[in-house]
Amino acid sequence: MIRVLLADDQALVRGGFRVILESQDDIEVVGEAADGREAIRLTAGLRPDVVLMDIRMPNVDGLEATRRILSAEGAPRVVILTTFDADEHVYEAMKAGASGFLLKDLRPEDLARSVRTVAAGETLLAGSVTRRLVERFVRRPPPGARTELGDLTARETEVLELIARGRSNAEICGALYVSEATVKTHVTHVLQKLGLRDRVQAVIFAYETGLVEPGDPT
């Protein structure tokens, strides 16, 4: 059973999401928080697998709550809820380790599927939307700055670049003519060597170091 905590200052939104999620046999809503402070407290006490986190909340906002929750040992996966498809706060939350974001007007079936995806350890990279979000808010390196890629091999650097361009593992397989198992191994090594949590942070890292630049063709 996937345990979910809902954090949103609008009771109507929380209620709607609860109804949708609890209609699923494999998902349980274990709690609701009306602000970030309550979200932090309930996460520590209830130990959910996934937190659906609104950004704009009173007291402690969703961005700070995300940072605090993800800094704890055994942290759950955090997914940002937003009514905007290009919000700087969403970008900052993803940079802090959130596993992606969802627009609040998504379809009910997409909500449940997204929760399952994140609970399984995957990330929600919404293709062109995520790319546009990162390109809008990325902090570009100064001209001539050297890209810090740690101990990445040439092939691992290629994989990182393709991740940043929004390619799936299957698409990376096709581009590099290697097996999916090999791609998964490269992705794991990239994340470990760079100290990154997941593919979302890998995308941000690639842009912020200048490996991929906004406006580069996909």
Buried (B, 14 or more C-beta within 10 A) or exposed (E): EBBBBBBBBEEEBBEBBBEBBEEBEEBBBBBBBBBBBBBBEBBEEBEBBBBBBBBBBEEBBBBBBBBBBBEEEEBBBBBBBBEBBBBEBBBBBBBBBBBBBBBBEBEBEEBBBBBBBBBEEBBBBBEEBBBBBBBEBBEEBEEEEEBEBEEBEEBBBBBBBBBBBBBBBEEBBEBBEBEEEBBEBBBEBBBEBBEBBBBBBBBBBBBBBBBBEEEEEE
